[in-house]
Amino acid sequence: MPYVLGIDVGTSRTAAAVCRQTGSTWADAEIVQLGTHAPEVPTVLYFAADGGILVGDTAQQHAITDPANAARGFARRVGDDVPVMVGRETCAAEELTAVLVAWVVNTVNAAEGAAPQHIVLTHPAGWGGYRRRMLLRALRQANLDNVTLLPEPVAVGESHAAGHDVVAGQALAVYDLGAGSLSSAVVRRSPAGTFELLTSAESVEPNGGDSFDDIVFEHIRAVVEVDMTDPHVWTTLTRLRQMCTQAKEFLSTGGETSVREIRVTRTEFEDLIRPAVEAGIEELLRTIRSAPVPAEDLASVVITGGSASIPLVSELLTAQLRNRTVLAPDFTCARGAAIAARSLVPARRTEVVPVPAPATEPPPPDRPDVDLTPLDLPATRSFMRMIGVNRGVAGAAAGVVLAAGVALTFYLRPDAPSQPAPVHAVVASTSSTSTQTQQTGEGGR
């Protein structure tokens, strides 16, 4: 059955959704099972000793005892000049992100029995042309040439509009309380039915869910005795922090829990994180004030992200804003990406245009001028030419790596060209102000 795929690579978790097509009718977005015990997987890669790359749940398990060979937090570092250190290797963040995206695509290919007609991948709203172009280039090198990039707040708007009435001209505020970051934005629905990004901001302070974990961890750490001379102290502290994360998640709905026999109530938890939550809400208010839409005219304030379900967040937002506050469903970015992908399929069917050879492709836009101190680092490892995407079902790969409970269809391509193959079909041009998208086959427009 034909389908489109939406992917959201977050700081700590990665999720995907599909919309299937029957005739001319599209079904609602449906979340794909990526993890062993959950729909999403950790945004973690692990470089095994045998040269394989493990992804998600399995990678996270190995990272507990061997953190040096694990990569985390790379999705937000796309386009950085300083590479990500993994063991003794230096890797570009955009290539690591492309590896993870390729794994997701292969996992969905195996489940659906075919490749998606189109893929929409979300990205932070603040990314400029340089970061987007670098990611698109890495995706093409991973043999993914049918990907459109979409700002995360626009994806949230698409998902919200699928279940709520949002008429043309109405605006939404988006408060994204993710794991590693806090971002806010205002989007508006256009007459064409798409969403345009009016303004956005990302907090410079670490006020996301990870910071809440750190606050709980320090609270427990002050009471629990840990032998810092123990050679396995890193594993002990890592597991203790994981317990603190689980406690935070439980206290979003439960009244109390315990960590290492230390009782923690929701009231204590909320008192601990209140300053960080209040600072985050002030960031949202500043973003709303900077938008060309009066705050009272906002249709809704949509709360999303892994820590959005913490009751204190909704409580303080409601006290500050008179607008209706809506808690978005889990994986709303992935759902919105899949919904947005549906509108791109007809254009791909009706327009086929020649694309210049990769050798004539213009370089990425210049980065903003930044003074950097030269670092004496090893040469950055480039492994993208060895990784491909199976266009059909799983099993056609020449080499298979087992990770997260499923067979990865990454395969070695020793004959891969030094440049990505040209793309022969592209998405028809759409309004850049309303869709805020960028296609791999459009040369990064």
N, C-alpha and C positions, 0 to 999 in steps of 0.2 A: 504494500500500500504506500503511495507517495506520502512523504512527510517533510517537514522542515524542522530544524533544530535550533534551539536557543541555549546558549551556554553563559553562565556567570562564574567567572573565576575570581573569587574573593580572596581577601588576605589570608584567611584561615580555612575556608571551606569552598568547595566547587560543586555546583549543581547544574543540571541540564533539564530541559523540557522539550517535548515534541508536540507538534500539531499535525494530525494526519488528515489526508484529503480523500474524500469519496466523491468521485465525479467532480462537480464544481463546488462542493460544500466542504468547508474546513471544520474539523472538530475543535473543541476547546483544548487549551494547553494542558498537557499531562506530564507530570514529573517523571523522569527516568530514574530507575534504580541503579545508582553507580556504586554505592558502598556495599559492604558485606552485610551490615545490619541497619543501614540507614540510606535514604535516597542520595544524600550528598557524600562526598569524600573529603578528607583533609587536603588542603593545598600544599602537599608535601611530595618531594621527589627524593629518592634514596639511590645513591650510586653504589651498586653492589660490587664486591671484589671481582666477580667474573665479567664485569663490563656491562651488565644489564642495568636497567633503570626501573626501579619499583615506584609505584604510584599509589597515593591515597592511604588506605588503612594499613596495608602491609608496609609501606614506606614509613608511616608514623611509628609502627611497632619497632622497626629497626632503628629509627632515630632516637628512641629512648636510651638505648645502650651504645649507640654509635652516632652521636649528633654531628660529628665533624663531616661525615659523608652524606648528610641530609641537607636539602635546600628548602628554605621556608621564606615567606614574605617577598618572593621575587616578583610577583604579579604587579606590585605597586612600584617596582624599580625599573620597569621597561624604559629603555632609552638612556639609562644612566651610563656615564663614561666609566665609572668604577664597576668592574664585574663582580659577580657573586662568587665567593670562594666555597667550593665543595671539595672537601678533602684537600688534595694538592692541586686540584684543577681550578681554573678560573673560567666562569661561564657567563655569557651575556644573559641578562634577565629576560629579554624578549625570546631568546631561544628556549630557555627553561619553560616559559609560559607556553610556547608553541608545542613543546613536548607534551605538556599536560593537556592542552586542547586536542592534540592528535590522539591521545589516549582516550579522551572522552568520545571523540568522533568514532573511533574504532569500536569502543564498547557499545555505543548505540547502533552502529552498523551491524554488529553481531546480533543484537537483540531484535532489530527490525528486519534483518535479512537484506538490506539494501542501503545505499548511501543516501543522505538527505539531499533534497533538491536545492536547499540553500541553508546557510548557517548564519546566525546573528550572534555575535560575541559582544558582551557588554564591557565597558571600560569606565574609569573615573571621569566625571564631568569636566574636570580641570585639565585633562590632557590636551596638548596642542597638536599641531600637524606633525611635528617631529616624532613624538612618541607613537602616535598612531601609525605613521609610515614605517617606523622600525618594527612594530609588531606585525604589520601586514607583510613586510618582507620576510620575517621569520616564518610566518604561517605559509607563505608560498614555498619556501624552502622545505617545509614539512609536507609539501604536496597538497596543501589546502588552499585552493584558488577560488572558492565560492563563498567567501566569508565577508560579511558586512559588519562594521563596528558601530556600536550604538551606545551613547552615554547612559550610564546607569539610571539617572532620574527619569529619562525618557522611557526606559523600559518599565520603570515603576508606574509611570503614567499610563502606559499601554495596558499593563496588568490591571490597574485600578479601574480603568474605563470599561474593561470587559465585564465587571460585576457591578458597576455603579454608573448612573447617568452623569455624563460630563459633556455638556454641549459645547459647540464651537465658541471660542472666546473665553471660556472659563479657565481659571488657573488653579493649580494645586501646589502646595508646599510639600516638599519631600524631606523628611528627617531620617537620615540613614545612620543608624547606630551599629556600625559593623564591628568586627573583632579588633582590627588594628587601626581603625580610623573613624572619625565622625565627620560626616558631610551633610550639607543642606543645599537645597536648590528650590527654584520655582520654575514650573513648566506650564505651558498654556496650550490648550487644544486649538488647532487651526481649523479653518473651514473645510480642509481636505480630510479631517478626521485624525491626522497625526498630531504629535506633540512637538512643540519647540521649546528649547531650553532658554529661559530668560536670564537667569543668573544662578550662580552656584558658588560654594565656598567649602573648603576643607579645613578643619581645625588643625592648627599647628601643634596643639597640645595632644598628647595621647589619651584622648577621652573616650576611646572605644571600649568594647567589651573586654579586650585583653587587659586594659588598665584596671577594670573592675576585678578581674582575676588577680592582678598583682596586689590590689588593696586587700582582698580577702587573704591572699597568701601571706602578706606581711603581718596581718592580724593573727593568723594561726602560727606563723613562724615565731612570733614573739613568745608563744606559750609552749610549743612543741620543742623538745630537745632533739637536736640533730648533731651527731658526731661529725664534725667537719674534717677530722683526720681519717675518717673511713674512706678507703679507696673507691667505694661505690657511692659516695655521697651525692654525685651528680644524678645518678639514677634515683636515689631516694628523694632528692629535692624535686626532680621532674615529676615523679609520681605524686608527690604531695601537692604540687601545683595543679596537676590534673584533677585531683580530688577537690581542690578549691574551685576549679572551673565547674565541676559537676554540682558542687554545692550552690554556686551562683545560679546555675540553670534550674535547680530544684526550687530555690527560693523565689523564682518568678511566679510559681503557683502554690508552693507549699508554705507552711507557717514556720517550720524550723527543720534543721538538719544537723548533722554532726560531721566533723572532720577530725580523724584520729581521736575520737571520743570527746572532742571539744564541741559543745553545743553552740550553734549559731542560729539566731532567730531572724525572721525577715526584718523586724524593726532594727536590730543591730546592723544587718547588712545594708539597709537603706540609709542609716545614719553614716555608715562608712563611705558610701558612694555619693551621697547627696551633693557635696561640693562639685564633683566632676559632672554630675548630671545637670546641675544648675548652670555650670559654665557652658555645657553643650547647648542648652536651650537658649542661652544668650547669643550664641553663634547663629542659631536658627533665626532669632529675631532680627539680627543685623542683616542676614541674607534677605529676609522678607522686606525689610525697609529699603534695601537697595534695588528691589524689583520694580518695574514700571506698572505695578498693580497694587492698589491699596490693600492693606492687610484684611480689611473687612470684606473685600470682594473675593477672597479665596474661597473656592468651593469646599475644600477639605485640606487638612494637614495629614498626610499619609506617613505613618511611622513604619519603618522597615529596618531590617538588619537583625543580626543574631541576638542582640540584647534589647530589641524593641519591646519584647513582652514583659520586661520588668515593670511592675505596676507603678513604681515611683515616676517613671518616665512619662506615662500618660497622665498621671495625676498632676505633675508640675506643668506639663504642656497645656492641659485644660485650664489650669489656673491662670496661665499667662495669655492664652489666646481664646477668643470667643468662637472661633471657627470649629466646625465639627472635626474631631480627631478620629482617624480611622487606623486601626492596626492592620497592616497588610498581612496576607497569609504568608506562610513559609515559602521561601524560594521565589518570591515575587519577581525578582529581576530576571531569573531564568524563564519564568512564565511570560513576562512581557517581551523578552527577546524572541521567543517562539511565535508569539502573536504578531510581532512586527515583521517576522520573516515571511509570514503568509502573503503579505502585500507585495513582496519582491519576486515571487514565483512567476506571475504572469509576464512581468517585464523580461525575465530571463528567457521565457519561451518565445517572445516576439521580436527580440532584437539580437542579432549576431553581427558583431563588428570585428574587423581586424585589429590586432593589438601589436604595437611595435615590439620588435625583438628585445629581450631583456638587456642586451648590450647598450641599447639606446635609451634605456630608462633613466630619467633624470635623478640626481641624487636627492636624498631626503632634505627637507627644509633645514636651514641653518638653525642650530640651537641658539638660545639667547646667550649673549656673551657672559661667561662666568670665569673668574680667575680660579684655576685649579693648580694645586701643588703636584708636580709630577711624582708618580709612584713607581717604584721599581718592582713591578709585578711580573709573574710569568705570563707567557703569551696566552691569550684567551682561547679556551678550547672551543672549536666549532664542530659540533657533531650533527648538525641538521641534515647534512647531505646523506647521512647514514640512516635517517629515520623517514619512513614513508607512511602513507595512509592507505589501507586497503579499501579500494573503491567498492568492493562487493561485500561479501560476508566474511566473518572470521574464518581462518583456516587457510587462506591463500597466502599468508605471510611465509617468508622464507625462514624467519626465526621468530620464536614465540617466547615472551617473558611472562611469568605468572605474577600478578599483583592484584591486591584488593579482591581476591577471590575469583577473578575472571582472567581469561587469556588475553593478553595484549597482542594486538596485531601490528606492532612495530616490526619492521623488518629491515635487514641490512641491504643497502643498495650500493655495492662497491662500484657500479658503473654509473652512479648518479652524476649528472653534469655539474660543472662548477657554478652554473647559473640556473635559476628555475626555468622550467619550460614555459613558453608563452601561453597566455590565457586566450581562448578563442570565443568565449561567450561571456558577456558582462551584463550586469543589471542596468536597466535603462536609467537615465539620469532622473533624480528626484530632487525636490527642493532642499537645499542644504540648511535652510533656516527652520524647516519644519521637521525634518527627519534627523538632522545632525548625524548622518551616517557617512561611512567611507567604505568603498568596496575595493577588494583586492584587485579586480580586473580593471579598475579605472585609473590606475597610475597614481593613487593617493590624492585625488582631488578633494 
